[in-house]
């Protein structure tokens, strides 16, 4: 009989075959490897038929007591990520008859509902954009990337994965390949489109070395720009002396916040961002005290009396 470790290799191949992203597959695999090491070392369970419900319950109790490198208990979100990874593997084993039950044993823990953190105010983004130096092809490329990231709420890897053919200038849209290899069409704001057109017409050819290169955003070496390089670009422009650490994903949160505060339909925001459900947006809908005070001043009749 195949070992659980051998079946994990099959499961990894299965995830890839149904469109899981490379990074997602790596994270899930790493979590499952840790799970298998634990049940083998503690319970000597190496094969599917030796895996019991008790092993699963004890494993969940174990991860609930684990601590991170700072000596703190794992966050509920981290625990749930581990559970999601293992649940998927167990479901795969169950569907193929290697185990009869067990997928219902692991229970998700409740996650506290926090407001989104790390959102950069629109005024600060505009101030940084207007102060960006534009003296080289790379500078113009950086401005176009950041404008597009902010206006369309793209994930960093979606942005860097864009090809020249991804853009539709007539409709001001981009075809984006999101998680799970799902393509969606996102709108591009007028300012971002203007910077993209300048970059493509004038400055991208200066960076281009291979005429067959299809990547929209390319490095000074003529290849598709890497995530690590892009992350350094974001840090260079936004992290100098700031209290809030700004990452590429910060732009996605900031875009979402501004759209919702501006009254955008939540379904439309979900489609732009490429979320499967509206659940991910529920944190953004919670208004902070300044929003509540503004609404109170505008709507309560007694406050209106004071303005007369």
Backbone bond lengths (Angstrom), bond angles and torsions (degrees), N, CA, C in turn:
res aa  C-N    CA-C-N  psi(-1)  N-CA   C-N-CA  omega(-1)  CA-C   N-CA-C  phi
1 X - - - 1.468 - - 1.534 109.78 -
2 X 1.322 115.85 141.22 1.465 120.58 -179.89 1.519 110.18 -65.85
3 X 1.334 115.28 145.71 1.459 119.75 176.61 1.528 109.34 -79.70
4 X 1.320 115.31 164.70 1.464 120.02 177.02 1.527 111.08 -61.95
5 X 1.331 116.53 -36.03 1.465 120.31 178.66 1.524 110.91 -64.63
6 X 1.337 116.85 -39.73 1.469 119.95 177.92 1.522 110.89 -67.61
7 X 1.312 116.24 -37.92 1.465 119.95 178.14 1.523 111.86 -68.93
8 X 1.332 115.99 -28.18 1.464 119.19 175.31 1.518 110.31 -62.72
9 X 1.343 117.16 -40.46 1.466 120.03 177.71 1.530 110.47 -59.79
10 X 1.335 116.56 -39.76 1.462 120.44 177.32 1.532 110.37 -64.59
11 X 1.319 115.26 -41.22 1.465 119.95 -178.63 1.525 111.16 -64.83
12 X 1.318 116.68 -39.16 1.467 120.59 177.08 1.529 109.93 -59.83
13 X 1.334 115.79 -44.17 1.464 119.64 177.34 1.524 111.67 -63.20
14 X 1.329 115.91 -36.77 1.464 120.68 177.95 1.524 110.89 -64.61
15 X 1.333 118.00 -44.94 1.461 120.49 179.12 1.519 111.06 -59.77
16 X 1.317 116.32 -42.40 1.468 119.50 179.17 1.518 111.04 -63.83
17 X 1.329 116.51 -38.16 1.467 120.56 -176.12 1.519 112.75 -68.73
18 X 1.329 117.91 -25.03 1.468 119.96 -179.00 1.527 112.36 -101.72
19 X 1.331 116.10 12.74 1.459 119.72 168.88 1.506 117.34 96.73
20 X 1.345 119.00 12.63 1.464 119.52 175.37 1.527 108.86 -64.32
21 X 1.324 116.76 141.02 1.453 121.10 178.42 1.522 111.97 -66.96
22 X 1.328 115.92 156.79 1.464 121.23 -177.66 1.519 111.83 -57.55
23 X 1.330 116.45 -45.90 1.465 120.52 -178.24 1.529 110.85 -66.01
24 X 1.332 117.57 -40.63 1.460 121.03 178.98 1.522 110.98 -61.95
25 X 1.325 116.36 -43.87 1.471 120.36 178.95 1.525 110.47 -60.67
26 X 1.324 116.62 -42.27 1.467 120.27 -179.60 1.525 111.13 -63.23
27 X 1.334 116.94 -44.65 1.468 120.67 -179.14 1.521 110.62 -63.81
28 X 1.324 117.00 -47.26 1.464 120.36 -179.55 1.525 110.80 -61.68
29 X 1.319 116.01 -44.02 1.462 119.25 -178.99 1.530 110.76 -61.57
30 X 1.317 117.19 -44.86 1.467 120.51 -179.05 1.526 111.14 -61.57
31 X 1.328 116.90 -40.84 1.466 119.97 179.66 1.533 111.04 -66.05
32 X 1.323 116.42 -40.35 1.467 120.03 -179.16 1.519 110.60 -69.38
33 X 1.320 117.76 -36.32 1.472 120.98 176.84 1.526 109.83 -59.27
34 X 1.334 117.01 -44.24 1.465 120.49 178.34 1.533 110.52 -62.85
35 X 1.307 116.63 -39.89 1.471 121.48 177.39 1.525 110.66 -60.93
36 X 1.330 116.88 -47.89 1.464 120.80 -177.89 1.530 111.61 -65.36
37 X 1.320 116.20 -37.68 1.475 119.25 177.32 1.522 110.93 -62.53
38 X 1.309 115.19 -40.41 1.462 119.17 -178.30 1.533 111.42 -66.37
39 X 1.318 118.23 -48.92 1.465 119.26 -175.88 1.532 111.41 -72.00
40 X 1.341 116.51 -24.76 1.465 117.49 176.72 1.523 111.06 -76.36
41 X 1.334 116.78 -42.62 1.465 119.60 -177.29 1.524 112.36 -71.59
42 X 1.334 117.17 -33.85 1.464 120.52 -176.44 1.534 112.01 -92.62
43 X 1.334 115.98 -39.05 1.468 119.55 -173.15 1.531 113.15 -115.60
44 X 1.331 117.28 -0.01 1.466 121.52 -179.03 1.535 112.24 57.16
45 X 1.294 116.08 32.79 1.470 121.33 -179.85 1.525 109.25 -94.85
46 X 1.335 115.19 107.28 1.464 119.93 -179.00 1.530 112.23 -113.65
47 X 1.335 116.81 -17.55 1.453 121.23 -176.68 1.534 109.89 -120.56
48 X 1.327 117.21 156.38 1.470 119.94 -178.49 1.526 113.80 -56.17
49 X 1.334 117.06 -38.04 1.468 118.95 -176.75 1.519 113.31 -72.82
50 X 1.328 117.14 -10.40 1.466 119.84 178.33 1.530 112.23 -98.14
51 X 1.336 116.17 -0.58 1.458 121.20 -179.24 1.525 109.56 -87.85
52 X 1.315 117.33 123.92 1.463 120.80 -177.58 1.525 111.29 -117.12
53 X 1.331 115.61 165.66 1.457 121.78 177.06 1.525 110.33 -61.80
54 X 1.325 115.62 -35.38 1.462 119.75 178.96 1.519 111.31 -62.33
55 X 1.335 116.25 -39.75 1.472 119.94 178.10 1.526 110.50 -59.67
56 X 1.330 116.28 -42.04 1.462 120.48 -178.15 1.521 111.39 -66.62
57 X 1.328 116.55 -43.00 1.465 119.74 179.62 1.526 111.21 -64.44
58 X 1.337 116.40 -39.82 1.468 119.98 178.82 1.531 110.58 -68.04
59 X 1.329 116.46 -34.89 1.465 119.01 178.03 1.525 110.35 -65.59
60 X 1.337 117.42 -41.94 1.463 118.94 178.89 1.525 110.85 -64.91
61 X 1.322 116.76 -37.83 1.458 119.73 176.84 1.534 110.26 -63.64
62 X 1.333 115.69 -36.55 1.468 120.70 179.04 1.527 111.76 -64.45
63 X 1.340 117.60 -48.57 1.470 118.62 -176.70 1.531 110.89 -68.15
64 X 1.344 116.56 -25.97 1.466 119.19 177.33 1.526 111.57 -67.98
65 X 1.334 116.82 -21.18 1.469 120.66 -179.52 1.525 112.54 -102.03
66 X 1.340 117.11 -3.43 1.466 120.19 179.94 1.526 110.75 -70.96
67 X 1.325 114.86 155.53 1.456 120.64 179.16 1.526 110.05 -123.62
68 X 1.321 115.15 154.39 1.459 119.92 178.23 1.522 110.27 -85.66
69 X 1.320 116.54 -173.92 1.460 120.73 -176.05 1.530 112.59 -68.38
70 X 1.341 116.20 -14.13 1.462 120.17 177.16 1.526 112.24 -93.63
71 X 1.328 115.97 3.63 1.450 120.19 178.83 1.516 114.78 82.12
72 X 1.331 117.17 12.77 1.455 121.27 179.51 1.524 110.33 -102.73
73 X 1.334 115.99 153.54 1.455 120.37 175.33 1.529 109.65 -61.45
74 X 1.325 115.80 148.06 1.455 119.82 -179.33 1.528 110.58 -60.81
75 X 1.307 115.60 141.56 1.462 120.80 178.33 1.523 109.68 -66.83
76 X 1.338 117.54 149.18 1.466 120.29 177.80 1.523 113.10 -52.22
77 X 1.317 116.35 -37.95 1.466 119.25 -179.81 1.522 111.00 -64.17
78 X 1.330 117.60 -38.70 1.460 121.68 178.56 1.526 110.38 -66.29
79 X 1.326 115.95 -43.57 1.465 120.35 178.35 1.526 109.98 -60.94
80 X 1.306 117.28 -43.57 1.463 120.78 -178.88 1.524 111.92 -66.76
81 X 1.322 116.69 -32.14 1.465 119.11 175.74 1.524 110.41 -64.44
82 X 1.336 116.81 -41.85 1.458 120.81 177.28 1.527 110.89 -62.73
83 X 1.326 116.04 -43.16 1.464 120.53 -179.70 1.528 110.66 -64.54
84 X 1.323 117.12 -42.77 1.466 120.85 177.92 1.522 111.07 -58.61
85 X 1.313 116.99 -43.68 1.461 121.62 -179.63 1.518 110.88 -60.78
86 X 1.336 116.38 -49.37 1.458 120.91 -176.82 1.525 110.97 -70.18
87 X 1.326 117.46 -38.65 1.464 120.55 177.99 1.527 111.16 -58.73
88 X 1.325 116.82 -42.18 1.458 120.06 179.13 1.518 112.14 -61.60
89 X 1.324 116.00 -40.65 1.467 121.01 178.51 1.525 110.51 -65.96
90 X 1.328 116.85 -44.67 1.465 120.96 -179.88 1.531 110.63 -63.26
91 X 1.323 116.95 -39.36 1.460 120.45 178.07 1.521 110.49 -62.93
92 X 1.313 116.48 -40.20 1.470 121.30 177.56 1.525 110.30 -61.48
93 X 1.337 116.81 -44.63 1.471 121.05 179.54 1.525 110.86 -64.75
94 X 1.313 116.27 -39.04 1.463 121.24 -178.77 1.531 110.82 -67.24
95 X 1.324 117.24 -44.08 1.455 121.40 -178.40 1.519 111.96 -64.21
96 X 1.318 117.12 -25.66 1.462 121.29 -179.77 1.530 113.19 -100.71
97 X 1.314 115.59 8.74 1.452 120.17 172.67 1.507 116.09 80.11
98 X 1.309 118.56 10.81 1.469 120.31 179.70 1.528 111.28 -77.16
99 X 1.344 115.94 -32.25 1.465 121.01 173.56 1.521 107.81 -131.92
100 X 1.311 117.01 155.33 1.462 121.29 -176.72 1.520 112.64 -96.45
101 X 1.328 117.11 -26.33 1.454 120.13 -177.23 1.527 109.05 -159.02
102 X 1.308 115.63 176.91 1.466 119.25 177.02 1.505 114.11 128.86
103 X 1.356 116.94 -19.39 1.461 118.31 -176.85 1.527 112.60 -68.61
104 X 1.354 116.70 -18.59 1.456 119.96 -178.24 1.523 112.97 -91.53
105 X 1.325 117.37 -3.92 1.467 120.69 -174.87 1.522 111.24 -73.23
106 X 1.315 116.20 -44.00 1.465 120.29 -176.30 1.523 110.09 -75.80
107 X 1.324 116.06 130.42 1.456 122.22 -177.00 1.526 110.36 -117.26
108 X 1.308 115.74 135.08 1.462 119.69 176.24 1.520 110.07 -69.81
109 X 1.325 115.33 147.03 1.457 120.22 177.78 1.525 108.52 -94.94
110 X 1.311 115.82 154.60 1.456 120.44 -178.14 1.522 110.12 -73.56
111 X 1.308 115.51 132.21 1.461 120.61 178.81 1.523 109.41 -99.96
112 X 1.322 117.73 133.91 1.473 120.04 176.82 1.515 110.61 -63.64
113 X 1.316 116.27 144.30 1.459 121.82 -177.02 1.522 109.96 -94.36
114 X 1.319 115.77 96.59 1.462 120.92 179.88 1.520 110.07 -100.20
115 X 1.302 115.14 153.29 1.456 119.76 168.95 1.524 108.88 -69.23
116 X 1.346 117.97 151.08 1.462 119.99 178.88 1.522 111.45 -58.70
117 X 1.318 115.63 138.20 1.468 120.64 177.84 1.527 109.03 -109.26
118 X 1.317 114.40 161.98 1.449 118.43 175.57 1.513 114.13 76.00
119 X 1.318 117.84 23.74 1.458 120.73 176.71 1.522 108.94 -86.43
120 X 1.317 116.33 129.64 1.463 120.89 -179.38 1.522 108.85 -92.96
121 X 1.327 118.39 127.06 1.469 120.81 179.22 1.525 111.48 -58.53
122 X 1.314 115.35 146.84 1.464 120.66 -179.14 1.527 111.33 -56.72
123 X 1.329 116.76 -40.29 1.470 120.19 -177.97 1.521 111.36 -60.90
124 X 1.337 116.40 -39.83 1.463 118.97 -179.80 1.524 111.17 -68.99
125 X 1.328 116.91 -38.83 1.462 119.75 178.15 1.520 110.10 -62.77
126 X 1.318 116.83 -44.26 1.463 119.93 -179.48 1.522 111.31 -64.82
127 X 1.317 117.34 -39.42 1.458 120.78 178.95 1.525 110.76 -63.50
128 X 1.333 116.17 -41.21 1.470 120.00 179.36 1.519 110.52 -68.05
129 X 1.331 116.69 -43.41 1.463 119.91 179.20 1.531 110.86 -58.99
130 X 1.329 116.18 -46.69 1.471 119.73 -176.91 1.523 111.90 -67.09
131 X 1.343 116.97 -22.64 1.456 119.97 -179.78 1.517 114.26 -93.64
132 X 1.331 117.09 0.06 1.466 119.57 -179.71 1.523 111.47 -69.78
133 X 1.304 115.71 134.92 1.463 121.06 178.24 1.521 109.56 -71.77
134 X 1.323 116.74 137.54 1.460 122.28 177.75 1.523 108.36 -125.79
135 X 1.329 115.11 77.98 1.467 119.67 -175.94 1.520 113.12 -126.60
136 X 1.340 117.34 3.73 1.459 120.25 -179.39 1.522 109.18 -150.52
137 X 1.328 117.83 162.39 1.473 119.98 176.74 1.527 112.49 -56.18
138 X 1.344 117.28 -37.62 1.463 120.44 179.39 1.524 111.40 -65.90
139 X 1.329 117.00 -35.27 1.465 120.22 178.14 1.527 110.89 -63.47
140 X 1.334 116.20 -44.17 1.465 119.68 179.23 1.528 110.99 -66.86
141 X 1.322 116.18 -36.89 1.470 119.89 175.60 1.525 110.62 -62.27
142 X 1.336 116.87 -44.46 1.467 120.36 -179.56 1.519 111.69 -61.12
143 X 1.318 116.83 -43.35 1.468 120.23 -179.90 1.531 110.37 -63.51
144 X 1.324 116.63 -42.59 1.466 119.80 179.53 1.523 111.05 -63.84
145 X 1.317 117.73 -40.21 1.468 121.34 179.83 1.514 111.19 -63.80
146 X 1.328 116.97 -47.52 1.458 121.01 -176.87 1.523 111.51 -68.35
147 X 1.324 117.22 -37.51 1.464 120.44 176.61 1.528 110.08 -62.42
148 X 1.328 116.59 -44.88 1.458 120.82 -179.32 1.530 110.95 -67.06
149 X 1.317 116.78 -40.53 1.466 120.98 179.88 1.526 110.23 -61.22
150 X 1.310 116.87 -41.88 1.468 121.25 -176.54 1.528 111.66 -75.34
151 X 1.314 117.29 -40.55 1.460 119.54 -175.23 1.518 113.03 -75.01
152 X 1.339 117.55 -29.40 1.461 120.30 -173.11 1.522 114.14 -111.27
153 X 1.341 117.84 -5.89 1.455 120.17 176.86 1.509 114.35 65.13
154 X 1.317 117.27 30.44 1.463 120.57 -178.26 1.525 111.25 -72.34
155 X 1.321 115.86 151.66 1.456 120.26 165.73 1.523 107.32 -71.45
156 X 1.327 116.23 151.66 1.465 119.74 -176.52 1.527 111.50 -58.17
157 X 1.329 116.76 -42.18 1.468 119.54 -177.72 1.525 111.47 -71.40
158 X 1.333 116.84 -26.32 1.463 119.37 173.90 1.520 109.79 -68.87
159 X 1.322 115.94 -42.44 1.462 120.98 178.52 1.522 110.85 -59.91
160 X 1.333 115.92 -48.87 1.464 120.57 -176.29 1.517 112.00 -72.24
161 X 1.337 116.89 -18.54 1.459 120.34 178.76 1.515 113.88 -86.04
162 X 1.337 117.27 -3.33 1.463 119.88 -179.48 1.530 111.55 -66.49
163 X 1.317 115.43 140.37 1.458 122.22 172.82 1.520 109.46 -107.81
164 X 1.308 116.35 169.83 1.466 119.87 177.73 1.527 110.58 -58.38
165 X 1.326 116.16 -38.19 1.463 120.59 -177.89 1.526 112.41 -72.24
166 X 1.339 117.20 -9.61 1.465 120.19 -179.27 1.520 112.32 -72.11
167 X 1.329 116.63 -22.94 1.472 120.37 -175.21 1.515 112.21 -90.25
168 X 1.323 114.99 139.62 1.458 121.55 172.92 1.519 107.05 -120.03
169 X 1.316 116.08 99.77 1.462 120.30 -174.74 1.524 111.41 -69.83
170 X 1.325 117.26 -31.62 1.461 119.90 -178.93 1.522 111.23 -64.93
171 X 1.325 116.90 -37.77 1.467 121.25 -178.57 1.516 113.35 -100.48
172 X 1.343 117.35 -4.17 1.469 121.99 -177.16 1.527 110.59 55.90
173 X 1.337 115.94 52.79 1.460 121.94 179.73 1.519 110.34 -136.37
174 X 1.330 114.86 165.95 1.462 121.16 175.35 1.524 108.66 -134.11
175 X 1.318 116.40 138.36 1.460 122.00 174.38 1.526 107.48 -89.46
176 X 1.322 115.67 115.82 1.470 121.91 -172.22 1.525 109.72 -111.98
177 X 1.330 116.27 134.68 1.456 121.09 174.45 1.518 108.23 -95.08
178 X 1.329 116.24 108.34 1.456 121.20 -175.35 1.502 113.61 -95.39
179 X 1.321 115.74 -160.63 1.455 121.31 -179.92 1.521 110.28 -62.47
180 X 1.344 115.19 145.00 1.460 119.42 -179.84 1.507 113.64 68.83
181 X 1.342 116.85 20.44 1.459 122.51 -179.58 1.527 111.92 58.10
182 X 1.335 116.52 34.95 1.452 121.51 178.61 1.527 108.94 -96.88
183 X 1.304 115.66 123.54 1.459 119.81 -179.33 1.527 110.63 -90.12
184 X 1.327 116.03 141.13 1.458 121.11 175.00 1.524 108.57 -140.58
185 X 1.297 115.29 160.42 1.465 121.56 178.73 1.527 108.05 -106.44
186 X 1.325 116.74 125.89 1.461 120.73 -179.28 1.528 109.50 -118.43
187 X 1.325 116.70 146.36 1.463 120.31 177.45 1.530 111.37 -76.86
188 X 1.303 115.71 151.41 1.467 121.66 176.34 1.521 107.87 -117.48
189 X 1.312 116.80 127.29 1.461 121.05 179.97 1.515 112.09 -65.00
190 X 1.327 115.83 159.25 1.465 120.30 -176.03 1.523 112.73 -62.83
191 X 1.337 117.03 -40.96 1.468 119.49 179.73 1.524 110.62 -65.02
192 X 1.328 116.43 -45.13 1.461 119.96 178.80 1.524 110.69 -62.50
193 X 1.318 117.42 -40.02 1.457 120.14 179.46 1.524 111.53 -63.65
194 X 1.330 116.04 -38.33 1.462 119.27 178.82 1.529 111.29 -63.38
195 X 1.335 116.57 -42.61 1.467 119.50 178.35 1.525 111.68 -69.04
196 X 1.323 116.84 -35.53 1.466 120.03 177.45 1.531 110.81 -64.01
197 X 1.310 116.44 -43.94 1.462 119.60 -179.54 1.524 111.59 -62.43
198 X 1.329 117.50 -41.27 1.469 120.70 177.74 1.526 110.85 -63.28
199 X 1.336 115.22 -44.57 1.467 119.96 -179.60 1.529 110.98 -61.99
200 X 1.336 116.64 -45.62 1.467 120.36 -175.58 1.523 112.01 -69.55
201 X 1.323 116.73 -42.58 1.463 120.24 -175.62 1.524 113.16 -74.21
202 X 1.332 116.72 -37.76 1.466 119.88 -170.86 1.528 113.37 -109.61
203 X 1.332 117.46 -45.84 1.466 119.69 -165.54 1.531 114.61 -101.26
204 X 1.332 118.17 -30.73 1.465 118.51 176.84 1.530 111.45 -60.84
205 X 1.358 119.24 -41.88 1.474 118.88 177.76 1.525 113.34 -58.44
206 X 1.349 117.17 -27.46 1.460 119.84 178.80 1.533 112.00 -71.86
207 X 1.343 116.18 -26.25 1.461 120.50 179.09 1.523 111.89 -90.68
208 X 1.319 116.30 -19.06 1.455 121.48 -173.10 1.522 111.32 -73.20
209 X 1.339 115.75 132.08 1.466 121.25 176.07 1.526 111.61 -113.91
210 X 1.325 115.50 -36.37 1.461 121.33 -179.99 1.524 108.47 -110.34
211 X 1.330 118.49 113.47 1.469 120.97 -178.31 1.530 113.67 -58.12
212 X 1.322 117.49 -19.75 1.464 120.18 -179.30 1.527 112.94 -85.61
213 X 1.336 117.07 -5.86 1.467 120.60 -179.78 1.527 109.91 -65.16
214 X 1.332 116.24 125.01 1.456 121.38 -176.60 1.526 113.95 -98.70
215 X 1.326 117.54 -12.56 1.470 120.60 -176.75 1.521 110.41 -60.69
216 X 1.321 115.98 137.64 1.465 120.45 178.13 1.515 110.69 -70.35
217 X 1.312 117.43 -49.37 1.464 121.43 -177.51 1.531 109.19 -105.88
218 X 1.320 114.95 117.46 1.460 119.51 -174.16 1.526 111.03 -122.11
219 X 1.315 114.08 157.23 1.457 121.98 -177.65 1.526 110.22 -83.67
220 X 1.333 117.30 171.40 1.473 119.32 175.87 1.523 112.99 -62.40
221 X 1.336 116.63 -11.75 1.471 121.11 178.15 1.519 111.48 -97.15
222 X 1.334 116.15 7.89 1.447 120.11 173.73 1.513 115.93 82.27
223 X 1.331 117.66 9.66 1.460 120.58 -179.28 1.531 110.22 -111.52
224 X 1.319 115.89 168.96 1.466 120.75 178.45 1.524 109.36 -58.07
225 X 1.314 116.67 133.53 1.461 121.52 -177.72 1.528 109.68 -65.83
226 X 1.331 116.95 136.89 1.463 121.36 -179.05 1.518 111.41 -85.20
227 X 1.340 115.69 160.40 1.467 120.35 178.98 1.525 111.24 -63.60
228 X 1.322 117.42 -43.15 1.473 120.24 -178.35 1.521 111.40 -61.41
229 X 1.314 116.76 -39.39 1.467 119.93 177.77 1.519 110.56 -66.00
230 X 1.324 116.54 -42.69 1.461 119.93 179.56 1.518 111.05 -64.85
231 X 1.315 117.18 -39.63 1.468 120.28 178.46 1.519 110.82 -61.11
232 X 1.327 117.09 -40.11 1.469 120.28 177.91 1.532 111.26 -65.48
233 X 1.326 116.47 -34.54 1.462 120.29 177.64 1.523 110.18 -63.38
234 X 1.334 116.58 -44.99 1.467 121.17 179.14 1.523 110.39 -61.64
235 X 1.326 116.73 -46.08 1.462 120.57 -179.56 1.522 111.50 -62.71
236 X 1.301 116.81 -38.63 1.465 119.89 -177.65 1.526 111.62 -63.73
237 X 1.308 116.10 -36.87 1.466 119.47 -176.52 1.523 113.68 -88.41
238 X 1.337 117.66 -25.95 1.464 118.79 -170.10 1.521 115.72 -119.63
239 X 1.307 118.52 -10.58 1.468 118.36 -173.89 1.519 114.74 -102.46
240 X 1.288 118.34 5.55 1.458 119.77 -177.85 1.522 110.98 -76.65
241 X 1.329 116.49 106.92 1.451 122.05 176.42 1.509 115.65 70.07
242 X 1.335 117.51 15.93 1.469 119.92 -178.19 1.509 110.94 -92.68
243 X 1.334 115.01 148.58 1.459 119.72 178.13 1.527 111.25 -74.86
244 X 1.321 116.74 -36.22 1.459 121.94 -177.88 1.512 110.08 -96.29
245 X 1.335 116.68 124.30 1.455 120.51 177.78 1.524 109.09 -70.87
246 X 1.316 116.42 127.28 1.454 121.76 -177.30 1.526 109.36 -105.64
247 X 1.317 116.46 125.44 1.454 123.29 177.01 1.534 107.95 -120.06
248 X 1.327 118.46 170.24 1.469 118.65 175.87 1.525 112.78 -54.57
249 X 1.337 117.40 -35.71 1.469 119.83 -178.06 1.529 111.88 -71.42
250 X 1.334 117.20 -21.12 1.458 120.45 177.01 1.525 110.73 -58.52
251 X 1.320 117.20 -35.68 1.458 120.79 179.77 1.526 110.76 -65.06
252 X 1.315 116.83 -36.32 1.465 120.76 178.77 1.534 110.49 -64.99
253 X 1.336 115.63 -43.78 1.469 119.18 177.65 1.520 111.12 -65.95
254 X 1.324 116.30 -39.43 1.469 119.93 -179.00 1.524 110.90 -66.59
255 X 1.321 117.04 -41.30 1.460 121.37 177.41 1.527 110.10 -60.87
256 X 1.341 116.19 -45.62 1.469 120.71 -179.80 1.522 110.78 -60.66
257 X 1.326 116.18 -45.82 1.465 120.89 -179.17 1.523 111.45 -59.92
258 X 1.328 116.81 -45.32 1.462 120.05 -177.87 1.528 111.67 -67.83
259 X 1.330 117.31 -37.48 1.459 119.90 179.13 1.527 110.84 -63.47
260 X 1.337 115.96 -45.58 1.462 120.01 -177.48 1.528 110.77 -69.91
261 X 1.321 117.09 -41.14 1.475 119.51 177.35 1.518 111.12 -64.43
262 X 1.327 115.96 -27.41 1.461 119.67 178.65 1.511 113.44 -81.82
263 X 1.340 117.14 0.06 1.454 120.60 176.44 1.507 115.11 93.45
264 X 1.339 118.17 17.01 1.460 120.64 -179.25 1.527 111.17 -66.16
265 X 1.317 115.74 144.84 1.459 121.80 174.92 1.531 109.13 -63.97
266 X 1.334 116.69 129.98 1.461 120.06 -176.08 1.522 112.02 -61.33
267 X 1.306 117.36 -35.70 1.465 119.62 178.78 1.526 110.07 -63.27
268 X 1.328 116.68 -41.64 1.459 120.05 178.50 1.529 111.29 -64.02
269 X 1.329 116.81 -40.92 1.467 120.84 177.90 1.526 109.99 -62.27
270 X 1.321 116.28 -42.49 1.475 120.62 178.42 1.528 110.92 -58.47
271 X 1.330 116.27 -42.42 1.458 120.09 -179.03 1.528 111.42 -68.23
272 X 1.325 116.72 -40.06 1.466 120.01 178.49 1.522 110.84 -62.04
273 X 1.330 116.55 -43.21 1.462 121.21 -175.76 1.516 112.74 -79.79
274 X 1.330 117.96 -18.82 1.454 120.44 -179.98 1.509 114.11 81.64
275 X 1.346 117.49 28.24 1.463 120.72 176.52 1.523 109.88 -82.85
276 X 1.343 115.41 148.12 1.462 120.00 179.21 1.521 111.49 -74.22
277 X 1.330 117.05 -34.87 1.463 121.07 -178.52 1.527 109.28 -135.87
278 X 1.329 115.28 174.83 1.460 121.14 177.71 1.521 112.52 -81.56
279 X 1.339 117.78 -8.13 1.465 120.90 -174.59 1.525 112.40 -56.92
280 X 1.328 116.55 -37.72 1.465 120.06 -176.55 1.525 111.63 -64.51
281 X 1.318 117.23 -23.19 1.462 120.62 -176.37 1.526 113.14 -89.42
282 X 1.329 117.37 -5.49 1.458 118.81 -172.72 1.524 112.65 -62.81
283 X 1.344 118.12 -30.76 1.465 120.18 179.18 1.530 111.07 -66.96
284 X 1.339 116.68 -33.19 1.461 120.02 -176.66 1.520 112.00 -73.21
285 X 1.323 116.32 -23.73 1.453 119.67 -176.27 1.518 111.15 -75.78
286 X 1.335 117.41 -20.97 1.464 120.17 178.48 1.527 109.09 -68.99
287 X 1.299 116.11 122.25 1.458 120.49 -176.27 1.516 110.79 -84.45
288 X 1.331 116.70 142.64 1.454 119.13 175.49 1.533 108.89 -83.93
289 X 1.307 117.87 175.31 1.459 121.88 -172.21 1.521 112.06 -63.62
290 X 1.330 117.98 -33.45 1.465 119.39 179.60 1.522 110.75 -66.80
291 X 1.343 117.27 -37.16 1.463 120.05 175.82 1.528 110.42 -63.68
292 X 1.329 115.69 -42.72 1.456 120.34 -178.97 1.528 111.21 -64.92
293 X 1.332 116.50 -41.43 1.458 119.95 179.60 1.531 111.18 -64.36
294 X 1.327 115.81 -40.22 1.462 119.82 179.84 1.534 110.39 -63.48
295 X 1.344 115.88 -45.77 1.462 120.07 179.00 1.528 111.04 -62.54
296 X 1.328 116.03 -40.25 1.469 120.80 -179.71 1.526 110.66 -62.58
297 X 1.336 115.73 -44.38 1.468 119.52 -179.25 1.524 111.58 -64.20
298 X 1.321 116.96 -37.40 1.449 120.89 -175.47 1.524 113.15 -79.59
299 X 1.338 116.67 -28.74 1.462 119.68 -169.34 1.524 115.64 -109.22
300 X 1.316 117.82 -28.08 1.468 117.96 -175.58 1.529 109.81 -76.09
301 X 1.351 117.57 131.50 1.477 120.07 -176.11 1.525 113.38 -60.93
302 X 1.319 117.96 -32.60 1.470 119.60 -178.90 1.524 110.42 -69.06
303 X 1.344 116.61 -35.76 1.459 119.53 177.29 1.529 110.54 -67.93
304 X 1.323 115.19 -34.35 1.467 117.89 177.32 1.518 111.47 -66.21
305 X 1.343 115.32 -33.65 1.466 118.99 177.15 1.517 111.22 -59.65
306 X 1.331 116.19 -39.71 1.464 121.11 -177.85 1.525 112.02 -66.25
307 X 1.338 116.21 -24.26 1.469 120.18 -176.70 1.520 112.28 -85.38
308 X 1.328 116.82 -8.14 1.474 119.75 -178.55 1.517 111.72 -81.19
